[in-house]
Amino acid sequence: MKKSNYFSIILVTFSVSSCINTPEDAVKYFENIFKYQEYVIEKEGELQNVILKFVSEPAEDSIADKTDTISNISFDELDTAFNSFLNQINLSLKEVKKIQAFAEKTILRDASINLLNAYKSVAENEYAEILSILKTPDEEISEDDNALFNELFSTQINLKLDKELDEFFEVQQAFAEEYDFELLEEN
């Protein structure tokens, strides 16, 4: 009888100790969530680069050329970069939603989902509007279109994302402190 009680105590102790989350476990959990945001940020950067090349390089010889290409960037390339960005957002959302709670808490995962949803909103609204403006023939572009493009690209996207980025930063900082690991700043 004593042996079975001793075995039960060891088994219970082993089960409890295996449920303790180490800083290494927390780092792996954090990295698993964060990598999906990095994928989205990379695709957004690619889209922004295509947009900037599209608007900064001189146009071909005539306005008619704009319907097919400007500065060696075609509308297809704009669409491809945009769709790649949007697809990555959707894939990242799908994958992050599958991630289980850590220590029965979902606050980091939830903050990531909120941030990814903000990116999705920006893609479907601001970036979609930017692409629409870029595809407008020169003769139909107004000063209001130019102002809207600049406002969307330079200000609105950042304003819309900053709130969720700040919230995610606070949550990730609290998570790192709670599980005793440091976040490294990337330059």
Number of C-alpha atoms within 10 A of each C-alpha: 5 7 8 9 10 11 11 12 12 12 12 12 11 11 11 10 10 10 9 10 12 13 16 12 13 19 18 12 17 18 13 15 20 17 13 21 22 13 16 24 17 14 21 22 14 17 22 17 13 20 21 12 15 21 13 11 12 11 16 13 9 9 14 11 13 20 14 13 18 22 15 14 18 17 18 11 16 21 15 14 21 24 15 17 24 22 15 22 25 17 15 23 21 13 14 21 14 10 13 12 13 15 10 7 10 13 16 23 25 16 19 27 22 17 22 25 17 20 24 21 17 20 20 13 13 20 23 15 17 20 16 12 18 21 17 14 13 13 7 8 13 12 8 9 16 14 11 17 21 13 14 19 18 11 11 16 19 13 11 15 17 14 13 20 18 12 15 21 15 14 18 20 15 14 19 17 13 11 15 13 15 12 12 6 5 4 3
